[in-house]
Every structure is written in structure tokens, then in C-alpha cells.
Amino acid sequence: MIREVKTNYAEEKSVLAEPVYNRQGKMIYPSGTVITVFNRMQIYMEGVQHIRIYEKMLDYQLQEVIRPEVHNKMTAQLRQLVRIRGTKPDEDRDFKLYEVKAMMSSVVEDFLGEKAVIEKLASMRSAYEYLYQHSVGVMIKSMLLGTSLGLSKMQLESLGRAAIFHDIGMLFIPLEIMKKPKLTEEEYQTIKSHPVKGYLFLKDNASLDAEILKAILEHHERWDGSGYPNQKKGHAIHENGQVIRLADTFDSMLNDRPYRKAYSVSEVHEFIMSQSGTHFNPKLVEEFKQNINPYPINTLVELNDGTSAVVTGTNAPFHTRPILTIVKGPLRGKKIDLMKTRSYTIIKTLKDPGEVSDTVD
């Protein structure tokens, strides 16, 4: 909580809620500065009679650290997803990017009121940085998939709340287990307990409705019944849990993990398509296929004849047949439309530009 006090009465270890400026208008202490005897005296000597403070650092973290970091992460993720979303440039305006971002902002504002939960998110940010970034990424991808499904604003906000909290149960898993490249069976079972741990924690500490809690509990269930914790199958799995499951896989595979390197968008695309009807609801996979482009513009690829090329255009919704410019080989510089030239197929993405020795002028 923020309160205004006389400068000379500000308690040590309280935290500045606003920057402090000297007589020349230069900032001498930014918000977040911990009050000491020395800086309190300097602020007073600069003629600043009153300052606004948080009583403790945690209050500052909750209001001033988490909020901008979540928003910054949202902006970065949205830029990435605009790039890989399966639309032509002139169709991007239909994406309603700002409306989606505004709804995400609403979700963030709402959970800032859940102090016990935010304390956990603050812990997540400092000790479990990947989880923190992953949670925001999954929220964004879930809500974007939700827009493709035609969910209402209220439904999207419910989905966003479930997605941002989906892995909060991982905070109850020992860090040394989470960082291991290879788990024992017992450690794997410990990891698998996180949906239940998160569900129980949020049930006792947050004002979330039963539908949100159910989606969090069921985000690791699989369409064919082989998931956990309750081996639910098909439409028995909460719809938002199904969406989060796919978004979770998508975000996780795009990032480095202790036991593997990140996959390319095309590799993730192929994996998710291959799991239609097993891990994922086929309807969701179809929406994913329509809206996620495995070969974004400027992606380097290798063709079936060994030729290297760069993607220069798309043929939505036929994302696996883009327009290319050859960058290596005898046809260097030639444009090829894979929708019209059926003899060529893409066999892999070239992650390292160094794999291509020639470039287009």
C-alpha cells in the first residue's frame, strides 16, 4: 500500500513509490529505492518535504515490478506471434491485436489483487525465471487460439486467468528437480503432481471460479486419456484445459529446456499436427494449423534437392507451400512458388544462417 509521509519521518527500509528529483529537476532516486538514513537526509536537504512510499519491498514488487514485466513480455510475444500467424500482410488488421492485448491487460490487473498468488508469482520471477516467462507465453498463446475459436470477451478472460496460473503448482516442486536434465521415475511423479498442487493452492488463496480452477487442474490431460492427473478423455476434459494443453506444448517446445534445445516453429507445427486425436483435440489442431505458419517470412529452409532458400511470401492457409527465393545452388536468386512448383518440398528449417554459404544480393 502506498502512503505519503513527511520525508524526515520516513522509516528506514520503506521503499520509494515515486522518483525523487533535486532542485535542478534531475532525478536523484528512482522508485524502488530503499530508504536509509543517508538518502532520507539528502532528499530532505533538497527541499522535498513529503515523499510517497511503500512500507516494504514486497509491496513495491507486487505493484511496480510484476506489472511492467508482464506487459513487456506480452508485447514481445505478440510481435513474435504476429510474425508466425498465418495471415497475409494486408490481413493483419483483422487480427485485432490491440483488443487481445487489452484483454490480457485486464487479466493482469485482476490478478494483481490476489496478494497470496502474486507473492508466489514474485517468487516465480526471481527463482524460476523460465516458469514466469512460460506462464505469460502460455496465456498469450491460449488467448490467441481462443480468438480463433470465436470465444467471447468473458470466455477469453476466463481462459487467460487459467493460463497465467496453469503452472503455479511448479512452485511447490524442488528447484533441483526442475533443473535436472534427466529425471528418475520418482522425480517424474513429483513433477506430475504440480496440477493438483496448483489447484489446491489457488482454491485456498485466490478468488477464482470453479471453471478456472478446473482448467488448471486438467491442463495435462490428453485427448486419448493418457494424460494426468485423472486420465480424463475427449470432451470430458475442460475446454480451456484443452486449449492450455496445446498452448503449453507450443510455448515449451519453442524454448530451451535443461534436457534439450528449442525446436523450430516448423518442428513444433509438425509435432502438434502428428498428435491430433492423441494428445490434442483434432478441432484445436485444425485451428492451430490454420493460424500458425511453420515457415514465417525470412525463414531459411532446405529443399528436397539440397537447395537452400529463404521464405519471401506465404500462401495462407497452405503454410507448408510458401513462396521462396533460392539462396544457394545453381538457381541462386530465383523465386519459386511451392503452390505452383510441386516437385520441390521443404525437408527442414536451417536454424543457423551459417549453414548457407551463399546469400542473395
C-alpha positions as CSV (number, residue, x, y, z in Angstrom):
1,M,0.0,0.0,0.0
2,I,1.3,3.5,-0.9
3,R,1.1,6.3,1.7
4,E,2.5,9.8,1.8
5,V,4.8,10.8,4.7
6,K,6.9,13.7,5.8
7,T,10.4,13.0,4.5
8,N,12.1,13.2,7.8
9,Y,9.6,10.7,9.3
10,A,10.0,8.1,6.6
11,E,11.0,4.8,8.1
12,E,14.2,3.0,7.2
13,K,13.7,0.0,4.8
14,S,10.5,1.6,3.4
15,V,10.6,1.9,-0.4
16,L,10.1,5.0,-2.6
17,A,6.9,4.7,-4.6
18,E,7.8,7.6,-6.9
19,P,11.1,9.0,-8.2
20,V,12.7,11.9,-6.3
21,Y,14.1,15.0,-8.1
22,N,16.6,17.6,-6.9
23,R,16.2,21.4,-7.2
24,Q,17.6,21.3,-10.8
25,G,14.9,18.8,-11.8
26,K,17.4,15.8,-12.1
27,M,16.2,12.5,-10.7
28,I,18.4,11.5,-7.7
29,Y,16.5,8.4,-6.6
30,P,14.2,6.2,-8.7
31,S,11.1,4.4,-7.5
32,G,12.0,1.2,-5.7
33,T,14.9,2.8,-3.7
34,V,15.1,1.6,-0.1
35,I,15.1,4.4,2.4
36,T,18.2,4.8,4.5
37,V,19.4,7.4,7.0
38,F,21.7,8.8,4.3
39,N,19.3,9.2,1.4
40,R,16.5,10.3,3.6
41,M,18.7,13.2,4.8
42,Q,19.7,14.0,1.2
43,I,16.1,14.1,0.0
44,Y,15.2,16.4,2.8
45,M,18.1,18.7,2.1
46,E,16.9,19.0,-1.5
47,G,13.8,20.6,-0.1
48,V,11.5,17.6,-0.7
49,Q,9.1,17.8,2.3
50,H,6.9,14.8,1.6
51,I,7.5,11.5,-0.2
52,R,5.3,8.6,-1.2
53,I,6.4,5.2,0.0
54,Y,5.6,1.5,0.2
55,E,6.0,0.2,3.7
56,K,8.0,-2.9,2.5
57,M,9.8,-4.1,-0.6
58,L,7.2,-6.8,-1.3
59,D,4.5,-4.2,-1.8
60,Y,6.8,-2.5,-4.3
61,Q,7.4,-5.7,-6.1
62,L,3.8,-6.5,-6.4
63,Q,2.7,-3.2,-7.9
64,E,5.8,-1.9,-9.7
65,V,7.8,-4.9,-10.9
66,I,5.4,-7.6,-12.0
67,R,3.1,-5.3,-13.9
68,P,5.6,-3.8,-16.4
69,E,7.4,-7.1,-16.8
70,V,4.2,-8.9,-17.7
71,H,3.3,-6.2,-20.2
72,N,6.7,-6.1,-21.7
73,K,6.6,-9.9,-22.1
74,M,3.2,-9.6,-23.7
75,T,4.4,-7.1,-26.2
76,A,7.4,-9.2,-27.2
77,Q,5.3,-12.4,-27.5
78,L,2.7,-10.7,-29.6
79,R,5.3,-9.4,-32.0
80,Q,6.6,-12.9,-32.5
81,L,3.1,-14.3,-32.9
82,V,2.2,-11.7,-35.5
83,R,5.2,-12.9,-37.5
84,I,4.2,-16.6,-37.4
85,R,0.5,-16.2,-37.5
86,G,-0.8,-17.5,-40.8
87,T,-2.0,-14.3,-42.4
88,K,-1.1,-12.2,-45.4
89,P,0.3,-8.7,-44.5
90,D,-2.9,-6.9,-45.6
91,E,-4.9,-9.2,-43.3
92,D,-3.0,-8.4,-40.1
93,R,-5.5,-5.7,-39.3
94,D,-8.2,-8.4,-38.8
95,F,-6.1,-9.9,-36.1
96,K,-7.4,-7.4,-33.6
97,L,-4.1,-7.3,-31.8
98,Y,-4.8,-4.4,-29.6
99,E,-8.1,-5.8,-28.4
100,V,-6.4,-9.1,-27.4
101,K,-3.6,-7.2,-25.6
102,A,-6.2,-5.1,-23.8
103,M,-8.0,-8.2,-22.6
104,M,-4.7,-9.7,-21.4
105,S,-4.0,-6.4,-19.5
106,S,-7.4,-6.8,-17.8
107,V,-6.4,-10.3,-16.7
108,V,-3.1,-8.9,-15.3
109,E,-4.9,-6.1,-13.5
110,D,-7.3,-8.6,-11.9
111,F,-4.7,-11.0,-10.6
112,L,-2.8,-8.1,-9.0
113,G,-5.5,-8.0,-6.4
114,E,-4.7,-11.6,-5.3
115,K,-1.9,-10.9,-2.8
116,A,-1.1,-14.5,-1.9
117,V,-1.0,-15.5,-5.5
118,I,1.2,-12.5,-6.5
119,E,3.6,-13.3,-3.8
120,K,4.0,-16.7,-5.5
121,L,4.4,-15.0,-8.9
122,A,7.1,-12.7,-7.4
123,S,8.9,-15.8,-6.1
124,M,8.5,-17.4,-9.6
125,R,10.0,-14.3,-11.2
126,S,13.1,-14.3,-9.0
127,A,13.8,-18.1,-8.6
128,Y,12.0,-19.7,-11.5
129,E,12.5,-17.3,-14.4
130,Y,11.6,-19.8,-17.1
131,L,8.3,-20.6,-15.4
132,Y,7.5,-16.9,-15.1
133,Q,8.2,-16.3,-18.8
134,H,6.5,-19.5,-19.8
135,S,3.3,-18.7,-17.9
136,V,2.9,-15.4,-19.7
137,G,3.7,-17.0,-23.0
138,V,1.1,-19.7,-22.5
139,M,-1.5,-17.1,-21.5
140,I,-0.8,-15.2,-24.7
141,K,-0.9,-18.2,-27.0
142,S,-4.0,-19.6,-25.3
143,M,-5.9,-16.3,-25.8
144,L,-4.8,-16.1,-29.4
145,L,-6.0,-19.6,-30.0
146,G,-9.2,-18.7,-28.2
147,T,-9.8,-15.8,-30.6
148,S,-9.6,-18.3,-33.5
149,L,-12.2,-20.4,-31.8
150,G,-14.6,-17.4,-31.6
151,L,-14.6,-17.2,-27.8
152,S,-16.4,-14.2,-26.2
153,K,-14.5,-11.5,-24.2
154,M,-15.7,-13.0,-21.0
155,Q,-14.6,-16.5,-22.1
156,L,-11.2,-15.2,-23.2
157,E,-10.6,-13.5,-19.9
158,S,-11.5,-16.8,-18.0
159,L,-9.1,-18.7,-20.3
160,G,-6.4,-16.1,-19.7
161,R,-6.7,-16.4,-15.9
162,A,-6.4,-20.2,-16.1
163,A,-3.5,-20.0,-18.4
164,I,-1.4,-17.5,-16.4
165,F,-1.8,-19.7,-13.4
166,H,-1.6,-23.1,-15.1
167,D,1.9,-24.0,-13.8
168,I,1.8,-22.2,-10.4
169,G,1.9,-25.7,-8.8
170,M,5.5,-26.0,-10.1
171,L,6.5,-23.6,-7.3
172,F,6.0,-26.5,-4.9
173,I,8.4,-28.7,-6.8
174,P,12.0,-28.6,-5.6
175,L,14.2,-26.4,-7.9
176,E,16.9,-29.0,-8.1
177,I,14.4,-31.4,-9.7
178,M,13.2,-28.8,-12.2
179,K,16.7,-28.1,-13.3
180,K,17.8,-31.8,-13.8
181,P,18.3,-32.9,-17.5
182,K,17.1,-36.4,-16.6
183,L,14.6,-37.5,-14.0
184,T,14.1,-40.7,-12.0
185,E,10.7,-42.2,-12.1
186,E,10.0,-40.9,-8.6
187,E,11.1,-37.3,-9.6
188,Y,8.9,-37.5,-12.7
189,Q,5.9,-38.4,-10.5
190,T,6.8,-35.4,-8.3
191,I,6.7,-33.2,-11.4
192,K,3.3,-34.7,-12.4
193,S,1.8,-33.6,-9.0
194,H,2.0,-29.9,-10.0
195,P,-1.5,-29.6,-11.5
196,V,-3.1,-30.8,-8.2
197,K,-0.7,-28.7,-6.0
198,G,-1.5,-25.6,-8.1
199,Y,-5.3,-26.3,-8.0
200,L,-5.3,-26.7,-4.2
201,F,-3.2,-23.6,-3.6
202,L,-5.4,-21.4,-5.8
203,K,-8.6,-22.9,-4.4
204,D,-7.5,-21.8,-0.9
205,N,-5.7,-18.5,-1.8
206,A,-7.4,-16.9,-4.8
207,S,-10.9,-15.7,-5.8
208,L,-11.1,-17.8,-8.9
209,D,-14.3,-19.5,-10.0
210,A,-14.6,-23.3,-10.3
211,E,-14.3,-23.3,-14.1
212,I,-10.9,-21.6,-14.0
213,L,-9.7,-24.0,-11.3
214,K,-10.9,-27.0,-13.3
215,A,-9.0,-25.9,-16.4
216,I,-5.8,-25.5,-14.3
217,L,-6.3,-29.0,-12.8
218,E,-6.8,-30.6,-16.2
219,H,-4.2,-28.8,-18.4
220,H,-2.1,-32.0,-18.7
221,E,-5.0,-34.3,-19.6
222,R,-4.8,-35.8,-23.1
223,W,-7.5,-36.3,-25.7
224,D,-6.9,-40.1,-25.7
225,G,-7.0,-40.4,-21.9
226,S,-3.2,-40.9,-21.4
227,G,-2.6,-37.7,-19.5
228,Y,-2.7,-36.8,-15.8
229,P,-3.8,-36.4,-13.1
230,N,-7.1,-38.1,-13.7
231,Q,-6.7,-39.7,-17.2
232,K,-9.7,-37.8,-18.5
233,K,-10.6,-38.3,-22.1
234,G,-12.0,-36.4,-25.0
235,H,-14.8,-33.8,-24.2
236,A,-14.7,-34.8,-20.6
237,I,-11.6,-32.5,-20.3
238,H,-12.5,-28.9,-19.7
239,E,-12.4,-26.9,-22.9
240,N,-10.0,-24.3,-21.5
241,G,-7.8,-27.1,-20.2
242,Q,-7.6,-28.5,-23.8
243,V,-6.6,-25.1,-25.1
244,I,-3.9,-24.5,-22.4
245,R,-2.6,-28.0,-23.1
246,L,-1.9,-27.2,-26.7
247,A,-0.5,-23.7,-25.9
248,D,1.7,-25.1,-23.2
249,T,3.2,-27.6,-25.6
250,F,3.7,-24.9,-28.3
251,D,5.4,-22.5,-25.9
252,S,7.5,-25.1,-24.2
253,M,8.9,-26.6,-27.4
254,L,9.9,-23.1,-28.7
255,N,12.2,-22.6,-25.7
256,D,15.4,-24.2,-24.5
257,R,15.0,-26.6,-21.6
258,P,17.6,-28.3,-19.3
259,Y,17.3,-31.5,-21.3
260,R,17.1,-30.2,-24.9
261,K,17.4,-27.2,-27.2
262,A,14.4,-25.3,-28.5
263,Y,12.7,-26.6,-31.6
264,S,11.9,-24.5,-34.7
265,V,8.4,-23.4,-35.4
266,S,8.1,-25.9,-38.2
267,E,9.2,-28.8,-36.0
268,V,6.6,-27.7,-33.3
269,H,4.0,-27.4,-36.0
270,E,4.7,-31.0,-37.3
271,F,4.7,-32.4,-33.8
272,I,1.3,-30.9,-32.8
273,M,-0.2,-32.0,-36.1
274,S,1.0,-35.5,-35.5
275,Q,-0.6,-35.6,-32.1
276,S,-4.1,-34.7,-33.4
277,G,-6.5,-37.2,-31.8
278,T,-4.0,-38.4,-29.3
279,H,-2.6,-35.5,-27.2
280,F,-4.9,-32.9,-28.6
281,N,-8.5,-32.3,-29.7
282,P,-8.5,-32.5,-33.5
283,K,-10.6,-29.3,-33.7
284,L,-8.0,-27.4,-31.8
285,V,-5.2,-28.8,-34.0
286,E,-7.1,-27.7,-37.1
287,E,-7.4,-24.1,-35.7
288,F,-3.7,-24.2,-34.8
289,K,-2.8,-25.4,-38.4
290,Q,-4.9,-22.5,-39.9
291,N,-3.4,-19.8,-37.7
292,I,0.3,-20.8,-37.1
293,N,2.7,-20.6,-40.0
294,P,5.6,-23.1,-39.6
295,Y,7.6,-21.1,-42.2
296,P,7.5,-17.4,-41.4
297,I,8.9,-14.9,-43.8
298,N,12.8,-14.8,-43.7
299,T,13.0,-18.4,-42.5
300,L,15.9,-20.3,-44.1
301,V,14.9,-23.8,-45.4
302,E,16.5,-26.7,-47.2
303,L,14.6,-28.3,-50.1
304,N,14.5,-32.0,-51.2
305,D,17.2,-31.5,-53.8
306,G,19.7,-29.9,-51.3
307,T,18.9,-26.3,-52.4
308,S,18.8,-23.7,-49.7
309,A,16.2,-21.0,-49.8
310,V,14.6,-18.2,-47.8
311,V,10.8,-17.7,-47.4
312,T,9.7,-14.5,-49.0
313,G,6.0,-14.9,-49.2
314,T,3.1,-17.1,-47.8
315,N,0.2,-19.0,-49.4
316,A,-2.3,-19.0,-46.5
317,P,-3.8,-21.3,-45.4
318,F,-1.4,-23.6,-47.2
319,H,1.5,-22.7,-44.9
320,T,3.7,-25.7,-45.9
321,R,3.8,-24.4,-49.5
322,P,5.3,-20.9,-49.2
323,I,7.0,-18.6,-51.8
324,L,10.8,-18.9,-51.7
325,T,13.9,-17.3,-53.1
326,I,16.8,-19.6,-53.7
327,V,20.0,-18.5,-51.8
328,K,22.3,-21.4,-52.5
329,G,22.9,-23.6,-55.6
330,P,22.8,-23.1,-59.3
331,L,19.3,-21.4,-59.2
332,R,20.5,-18.8,-56.7
333,G,18.2,-15.7,-56.8
334,K,15.3,-17.5,-58.5
335,K,11.8,-17.2,-56.9
336,I,9.8,-20.4,-56.5
337,D,6.1,-20.7,-55.5
338,L,5.7,-24.1,-54.0
339,M,2.0,-24.0,-54.7
340,K,2.8,-23.9,-58.4
341,T,6.0,-26.0,-58.4
342,R,5.1,-29.3,-56.9
343,S,8.5,-31.0,-57.5
344,Y,10.0,-29.2,-54.5
345,T,9.3,-29.8,-50.9
346,I,10.8,-28.4,-47.7
347,I,12.7,-31.0,-45.7
348,K,14.0,-28.9,-42.8
349,T,14.5,-25.5,-41.4
350,L,18.0,-24.2,-41.3
351,K,18.3,-22.7,-37.8
352,D,21.9,-21.4,-38.3
353,P,22.4,-18.9,-41.2
354,G,26.0,-20.2,-41.3
355,E,24.6,-23.4,-42.9
356,V,24.1,-21.3,-46.0
357,S,27.3,-20.3,-47.7
358,D,25.8,-18.0,-50.4
359,T,23.3,-15.2,-49.9
360,V,21.0,-13.1,-52.1
361,D,22.4,-9.8,-53.1
